[in-house]
Amino acid sequence: MKLLRAPFLAVSSMLFVAVSAQGQTVWRGSATVHGQQVPITLELKGSGSKLTGTLINGPERSPASTTTRAGQHITLTFADYARTLELDEAAGALTGSFGTKTVRYPLTLARSRSTPRTPVATPQILGDWEIATHSAKGESAWQLHVDQSSAGLHAVIQRIDGDTGSLFAESATDGSVLFSHLSPAGPALYTLTPKDDGTLLVSNLLRADLGAKADQQNLVARRPAAARAANLAAPTPPAEQTRMKNPNDRLAFSAPDLSGHIVSNTDPQFDGKVVLVTVGGSWCPNCHDEAPDLEVLYKKLHSRGLEIVNLSFEEDDQLKDPARLRAFIASTGITYTVLLAGVPDQLNEKLPQAENLNCWPTSFLVDRTGHVREIHAGFSGPATGQAHTDLVREITADVEHLLAEPVPTQSASLRR
């Protein structure tokens, strides 16, 4: 039984929203990130207390949790990521910055009344690729998918811990195509350049933080068949990244919920249940992708014996006041158990039974006797299209398979 396989297939079509109507304006410009210009599109609608703001990336719309205006100053708050967009309007332009309290990116925007043309890809870059790498998580390859529809050009990179989110084509110069997004999760900027030998140069233009690993800023992608012919390793299957050191051990956890009540795997609420334990944090974009699907699964199967526990690892300031986590729970409608497990650096300390546990999120599927039956690293979000649909279908089937197993007798003593 395999849990949560993540193949790449085509991504749904895209529409750019770039219209001006009564009470609605679209602004376009760029944010300066590590010396690079990342395109940004912002929609402002309404006025006064009804003012709303939305970041737009291709067809994806990310509304701010609050949008306020004081004179010429506009503040958009994305509470579930603890990021803000601060803007001042003058002479028909908006200037300001985007980011967290400690990391801000300056930006400038102007009114836009037209839809920008997006580049059309040549067959050289479309389809599936494997990017050779040596990542800190032990990977030898990532997956890349590039898709062209009548509405635009889209790319997504899949690592073992999840995907980049949707990357949308902005421009093409001398054979290179520029892909980007600026969403509440943050900025991204890549170029894809086809080479004469049939490979694809993948350049991450924002990796100014790599230092000694600067060689990873420019990576080579090959078609899967070409990678096998070159004896290059395939991407690590998500179900093979993390293991239990002793398969007979039960997964143990104990941490406070947001009310301060300690919740442990030995509590009666988990006795004889199938438990899906997911490791994550409100800072993690792939965890944001995962949560809505887990909530749907929980509502569907909780009455049949499914429990879901999110072990959330947050920074020190968020542990003291988990405002971002509360906003994350509210924005995704989570009703399953969420625990404050510690800070990210404590991941392996808190879950010592697991080996090579280094991905956010990672999910442990625990059967009715408390034993781990599957471990899945990462999450294929909506940006991966059919892969995301397949993932949700497969985890649902795996959970239903375990729910069909008999409830053990004296299960409380077994779990303890």
C-alpha positions as CSV (number, residue, x, y, z in Angstrom):
1,M,0.0,0.0,0.0
2,K,1.5,3.3,-1.1
3,L,0.3,6.6,0.4
4,L,0.2,9.9,-1.4
5,R,2.1,9.3,-4.5
6,A,2.8,12.6,-6.4
7,P,3.1,12.3,-10.1
8,F,3.1,15.4,-12.3
9,L,0.3,16.0,-14.8
10,A,-1.1,19.1,-16.5
11,V,-2.3,22.2,-14.6
12,S,-5.6,23.8,-15.1
13,S,-6.0,26.8,-17.3
14,M,-5.3,30.4,-16.2
15,L,-7.0,33.8,-16.5
16,F,-5.4,37.1,-15.8
17,V,-7.6,39.5,-14.0
18,A,-6.6,43.0,-15.2
19,V,-9.7,45.1,-15.6
20,S,-10.8,48.5,-14.4
21,A,-14.3,49.0,-13.3
22,Q,-16.2,51.3,-11.0
23,G,-14.8,51.0,-7.5
24,Q,-12.1,48.6,-8.7
25,T,-8.5,49.3,-9.8
26,V,-5.7,47.0,-10.7
27,W,-2.1,48.0,-10.0
28,R,1.0,46.5,-11.4
29,G,4.7,46.9,-10.6
30,S,7.5,45.1,-9.0
31,A,9.1,44.4,-5.6
32,T,12.8,44.5,-5.1
33,V,14.0,41.1,-3.6
34,H,17.7,40.4,-3.3
35,G,18.4,42.9,-6.0
36,Q,15.9,41.4,-8.4
37,Q,12.6,42.8,-9.6
38,V,9.6,40.5,-8.8
39,P,6.4,41.4,-10.7
40,I,3.4,42.1,-8.5
41,T,-0.3,42.6,-9.3
42,L,-2.7,44.1,-6.8
43,E,-6.4,44.6,-7.0
44,L,-8.1,47.3,-4.8
45,K,-11.8,47.4,-4.7
46,G,-14.4,49.5,-2.8
47,S,-13.7,52.3,-0.4
48,G,-13.8,53.2,3.3
49,S,-14.7,50.3,5.6
50,K,-15.5,48.2,2.5
51,L,-12.1,48.5,0.9
52,T,-10.6,45.1,0.0
53,G,-7.2,44.2,-1.4
54,T,-6.2,41.1,-3.3
55,L,-2.8,39.9,-4.6
56,I,-3.2,38.3,-8.1
57,N,-0.9,35.7,-9.6
58,G,-2.3,34.3,-12.9
59,P,-5.8,33.0,-12.0
60,E,-4.9,32.7,-8.3
61,R,-6.4,35.4,-6.0
62,S,-5.2,35.9,-2.5
63,P,-7.4,38.3,-0.6
64,A,-6.0,40.2,2.4
65,S,-7.6,39.3,5.7
66,T,-8.0,43.1,6.3
67,T,-7.5,46.2,4.2
68,T,-7.5,49.6,5.7
69,R,-6.9,53.1,4.5
70,A,-5.9,56.2,6.5
71,G,-5.5,59.2,4.2
72,Q,-3.1,58.2,1.5
73,H,-1.8,55.2,3.4
74,I,-3.1,51.7,2.7
75,T,-2.4,48.6,4.8
76,L,-3.2,45.0,3.6
77,T,-2.7,42.4,6.3
78,F,-2.3,38.7,5.5
79,A,-2.7,37.4,9.0
80,D,-2.2,33.7,8.3
81,Y,1.3,34.4,7.1
82,A,2.0,37.4,9.4
83,R,2.8,39.5,6.4
84,T,1.6,43.0,5.5
85,L,1.6,45.2,2.4
86,E,2.1,48.8,3.3
87,L,1.4,51.4,0.6
88,D,1.4,55.2,0.1
89,E,-0.5,56.7,-2.8
90,A,1.0,59.8,-4.5
91,A,1.0,61.1,-8.1
92,G,-1.0,58.1,-9.4
93,A,1.5,55.6,-8.0
94,L,1.7,53.3,-5.0
95,T,5.0,52.9,-3.2
96,G,5.7,50.9,0.0
97,S,6.9,47.5,1.1
98,F,5.8,43.9,1.6
99,G,6.9,41.3,4.1
100,T,7.1,40.5,7.8
101,K,8.1,42.7,10.7
102,T,11.8,41.9,10.1
103,V,12.1,41.3,6.4
104,R,10.6,43.9,4.0
105,Y,10.8,44.2,0.2
106,P,10.3,47.7,-1.3
107,L,7.9,48.0,-4.2
108,T,6.3,50.5,-6.6
109,L,3.0,50.0,-8.4
110,A,1.1,52.0,-11.1
111,R,-2.5,51.7,-12.3
112,S,-3.1,49.2,-15.1
113,R,-5.9,49.2,-17.6
114,S,-4.7,46.4,-19.8
115,T,-4.0,42.7,-19.6
116,P,-0.3,42.0,-20.1
117,R,0.7,39.6,-22.8
118,T,2.2,36.4,-21.6
119,P,4.9,34.6,-23.6
120,V,4.1,31.5,-25.6
121,A,6.4,28.6,-24.9
122,T,8.1,26.5,-27.5
123,P,7.8,22.7,-27.2
124,Q,11.4,22.7,-26.0
125,I,10.3,23.7,-22.4
126,L,6.9,22.2,-22.1
127,G,6.2,18.9,-20.2
128,D,8.0,17.0,-17.5
129,W,11.6,17.4,-16.4
130,E,13.9,16.3,-13.6
131,I,16.3,18.8,-12.0
132,A,19.5,17.3,-10.8
133,T,20.5,18.6,-7.4
134,H,22.1,17.7,-4.0
135,S,19.8,19.1,-1.5
136,A,20.2,19.3,2.3
137,K,17.3,16.8,2.6
138,G,19.3,14.2,0.7
139,E,17.6,14.5,-2.7
140,S,19.3,13.9,-6.0
141,A,16.5,15.4,-8.2
142,W,13.4,17.6,-8.1
143,Q,10.5,17.5,-10.6
144,L,9.6,20.3,-12.9
145,H,6.4,20.6,-14.9
146,V,5.7,23.3,-17.5
147,D,2.3,23.7,-19.0
148,Q,0.8,26.0,-21.7
149,S,-2.9,26.7,-22.0
150,S,-4.8,29.3,-24.1
151,A,-4.7,31.6,-21.1
152,G,-1.0,31.4,-20.1
153,L,2.2,29.6,-19.3
154,H,2.7,28.0,-16.0
155,A,5.4,26.1,-14.2
156,V,5.8,24.3,-10.8
157,I,8.8,22.7,-9.1
158,Q,8.2,19.7,-6.8
159,R,10.7,19.0,-4.0
160,I,10.5,16.3,-1.5
161,D,8.9,18.7,1.0
162,G,6.4,20.1,-1.4
163,D,6.1,22.4,-4.4
164,T,7.0,26.0,-5.2
165,G,3.4,27.0,-5.8
166,S,2.4,28.2,-9.2
167,L,4.9,30.1,-11.2
168,F,3.5,32.2,-14.0
169,A,5.4,33.4,-17.1
170,E,6.0,37.1,-17.2
171,S,8.3,37.7,-20.2
172,A,10.7,36.0,-22.6
173,T,14.1,37.3,-23.6
174,D,16.7,35.5,-25.9
175,G,15.1,32.2,-25.4
176,S,14.8,32.4,-21.6
177,V,11.3,32.6,-20.0
178,L,10.9,34.4,-16.7
179,F,8.5,32.8,-14.2
180,S,7.4,34.4,-10.9
181,H,4.9,34.9,-8.2
182,L,4.4,37.2,-5.3
183,S,1.8,35.8,-3.0
184,P,1.1,36.0,0.8
185,A,3.6,33.1,1.1
186,G,6.4,35.2,-0.4
187,P,8.2,35.9,-3.7
188,A,9.6,33.6,-6.3
189,L,11.6,34.3,-9.5
190,Y,13.0,31.8,-11.9
191,T,14.2,31.7,-15.5
192,L,14.0,28.6,-17.7
193,T,16.5,28.5,-20.6
194,P,16.6,25.7,-23.2
195,K,20.1,24.6,-24.2
196,D,21.4,23.1,-27.5
197,D,22.0,19.7,-25.8
198,G,18.3,19.3,-25.0
199,T,18.7,20.2,-21.3
200,L,17.0,23.1,-19.5
201,L,18.9,25.6,-17.4
202,V,16.8,26.4,-14.3
203,S,17.9,29.6,-12.5
204,N,16.5,30.6,-9.1
205,L,17.2,34.4,-9.2
206,L,16.4,34.9,-5.6
207,R,18.9,32.6,-4.1
208,A,21.2,35.3,-2.8
209,D,21.4,33.5,0.5
210,L,23.2,30.4,-0.8
211,G,26.7,31.5,-0.1
212,A,29.0,28.4,-0.5
213,K,26.1,26.7,-2.3
214,A,25.8,29.3,-5.0
215,D,26.2,26.6,-7.6
216,Q,22.7,25.5,-6.8
217,Q,21.4,28.8,-8.1
218,N,21.7,27.4,-11.6
219,L,20.6,23.8,-12.1
220,V,20.2,21.6,-15.1
221,A,16.9,19.8,-15.9
222,R,16.6,16.8,-18.2
223,R,13.7,14.8,-19.5
224,P,13.2,11.8,-17.3
225,A,14.3,9.4,-20.0
226,A,17.5,11.4,-20.6
227,A,18.2,11.4,-16.8
228,R,17.9,7.6,-16.7
229,A,20.1,7.3,-19.7
230,A,22.7,9.4,-17.9
231,N,22.4,7.1,-14.8
232,L,21.1,10.0,-12.7
233,A,19.0,9.2,-9.7
234,A,15.2,9.7,-9.9
235,P,13.4,12.0,-7.4
236,T,12.9,10.4,-4.0
237,P,9.5,8.8,-3.6
238,P,7.6,10.7,-0.8
239,A,6.8,7.5,1.0
240,E,10.5,6.6,1.3
241,Q,12.0,9.7,2.7
242,T,11.3,9.2,6.4
243,R,11.1,5.9,8.4
244,M,10.5,4.7,11.9
245,K,13.7,3.6,13.6
246,N,11.8,0.6,15.0
247,P,8.7,-0.3,13.1
248,N,7.2,-1.9,16.3
249,D,7.4,1.5,18.1
250,R,4.2,3.6,18.5
251,L,4.4,7.2,17.5
252,A,4.4,9.2,20.7
253,F,3.6,12.9,21.1
254,S,2.6,15.2,23.9
255,A,2.1,19.0,23.5
256,P,-0.3,21.7,24.6
257,D,-3.2,22.9,22.4
258,L,-3.9,26.6,22.0
259,S,-5.8,26.7,25.3
260,G,-2.8,25.2,27.1
261,H,-4.3,21.8,27.6
262,I,-1.8,18.9,27.2
263,V,-2.8,16.4,24.5
264,S,-0.9,13.1,24.2
265,N,-1.2,10.1,21.9
266,T,-2.2,8.0,25.0
267,D,-5.3,10.1,25.6
268,P,-8.7,8.3,25.4
269,Q,-9.8,10.3,22.3
270,F,-7.2,8.4,20.3
271,D,-7.8,5.0,21.8
272,G,-8.6,2.5,19.0
273,K,-8.7,5.2,16.4
274,V,-7.0,5.7,13.1
275,V,-4.8,8.8,13.6
276,L,-3.2,11.0,11.0
277,V,-0.4,13.0,12.6
278,T,1.0,15.8,10.5
279,V,4.1,17.8,11.3
280,G,4.0,21.4,10.1
281,G,3.9,25.1,11.0
282,S,1.9,28.2,10.1
283,W,5.1,29.6,8.4
284,C,5.1,26.7,5.9
285,P,3.3,27.3,2.5
286,N,2.9,23.6,1.8
287,C,1.2,23.2,5.2
288,H,-1.2,25.8,4.2
289,D,-2.0,23.8,1.0
290,E,-2.4,20.6,3.1
291,A,-4.8,21.9,5.8
292,P,-8.0,22.4,3.7
293,D,-7.7,18.8,2.3
294,L,-7.2,17.4,5.8
295,E,-10.2,19.3,7.1
296,V,-12.4,17.8,4.3
297,L,-11.0,14.3,5.2
298,Y,-11.7,14.9,8.9
299,K,-15.3,15.9,8.3
300,K,-15.9,13.0,6.1
301,L,-14.3,10.2,8.2
302,H,-14.2,11.5,11.8
303,S,-17.5,9.7,12.7
304,R,-16.0,6.4,11.5
305,G,-13.0,6.7,13.8
306,L,-10.5,9.1,12.2
307,E,-8.6,11.6,14.3
308,I,-6.2,14.2,12.8
309,V,-3.5,15.9,14.9
310,N,-1.4,18.8,13.6
311,L,1.9,19.1,15.5
312,S,2.7,22.7,14.8
313,F,6.3,23.9,15.2
314,E,6.4,27.7,15.5
315,E,9.1,30.3,16.1
316,D,9.7,31.5,19.7
317,D,7.5,34.6,19.3
318,Q,4.6,32.6,17.9
319,L,4.9,30.1,20.7
320,K,4.4,33.0,23.2
321,D,1.5,34.5,21.1
322,P,0.4,32.2,18.3
323,A,-1.5,34.9,16.4
324,R,-0.4,33.6,13.0
325,L,-1.4,30.1,13.8
326,R,-4.8,31.2,15.0
327,A,-5.3,33.1,11.8
328,F,-4.1,30.1,9.8
329,I,-6.7,27.9,11.6
330,A,-9.4,30.4,11.0
331,S,-8.6,30.9,7.3
332,T,-8.5,27.2,6.5
333,G,-11.5,26.3,8.8
334,I,-9.5,23.7,10.8
335,T,-11.6,21.8,13.4
336,Y,-9.2,18.9,14.0
337,T,-6.6,19.0,16.9
338,V,-3.8,21.5,16.6
339,L,-0.9,21.4,19.1
340,L,2.0,23.7,19.8
341,A,4.8,21.1,19.6
342,G,7.8,23.4,19.9
343,V,10.2,25.4,17.6
344,P,11.3,24.0,14.2
345,D,14.7,23.1,15.5
346,Q,13.1,20.7,18.0
347,L,11.5,18.5,15.4
348,N,13.7,15.5,15.9
349,E,13.9,16.0,19.6
350,K,10.1,15.8,19.9
351,L,9.7,12.9,17.5
352,P,12.8,10.8,18.2
353,Q,11.3,7.6,16.9
354,A,11.5,8.8,13.3
355,E,14.6,8.7,11.1
356,N,15.5,11.3,8.4
357,L,12.6,13.4,9.5
358,N,13.3,16.8,7.8
359,C,10.3,17.8,5.6
360,W,7.5,20.2,6.2
361,P,4.9,18.8,6.2
362,T,5.4,15.2,7.0
363,S,2.4,12.9,7.7
364,F,2.3,9.8,9.8
365,L,-0.7,7.4,9.3
366,V,-1.2,5.5,12.5
367,D,-3.5,2.4,12.7
368,R,-6.0,1.5,15.4
369,T,-3.3,-0.2,17.5
370,G,-1.0,2.9,17.5
371,H,1.5,1.6,14.9
372,V,2.7,3.7,12.0
373,R,1.7,2.2,8.7
374,E,2.7,4.9,6.3
375,I,4.9,8.0,6.4
376,H,4.6,10.6,3.6
377,A,7.0,13.5,3.2
378,G,5.8,16.8,1.7
379,F,2.6,17.7,0.0
380,S,1.6,18.2,-3.6
381,G,-0.5,21.3,-3.5
382,P,-3.1,22.6,-6.0
383,A,-0.4,24.0,-8.2
384,T,0.5,20.5,-9.2
385,G,-2.9,19.9,-10.8
386,Q,-3.8,16.3,-11.3
387,A,-1.0,15.2,-8.9
388,H,-2.8,17.1,-6.1
389,T,-6.1,15.4,-7.0
390,D,-4.5,12.0,-7.1
391,L,-2.8,12.6,-3.7
392,V,-6.1,13.5,-2.0
393,R,-7.8,10.4,-3.5
394,E,-5.0,8.1,-2.4
395,I,-4.7,9.3,1.2
396,T,-8.5,9.0,1.5
397,A,-8.3,5.4,0.2
398,D,-5.5,4.6,2.7
399,V,-7.4,6.0,5.6
400,E,-10.5,4.1,4.7
401,H,-8.5,0.9,4.4
402,L,-7.3,1.3,8.0
403,L,-10.7,2.3,9.3
404,A,-12.1,-1.0,7.9
405,E,-9.7,-2.9,10.2
406,P,-11.3,-4.2,13.4
407,V,-11.0,-2.2,16.6
408,P,-8.6,-4.0,18.9
409,T,-9.8,-5.3,22.2
410,Q,-8.3,-3.7,25.3
411,S,-6.9,-1.0,23.0
412,A,-6.3,1.4,25.8
413,S,-3.7,-0.8,27.3
414,L,-2.2,-1.5,23.9
415,R,-1.7,2.2,23.2
416,R,-0.2,2.8,26.6
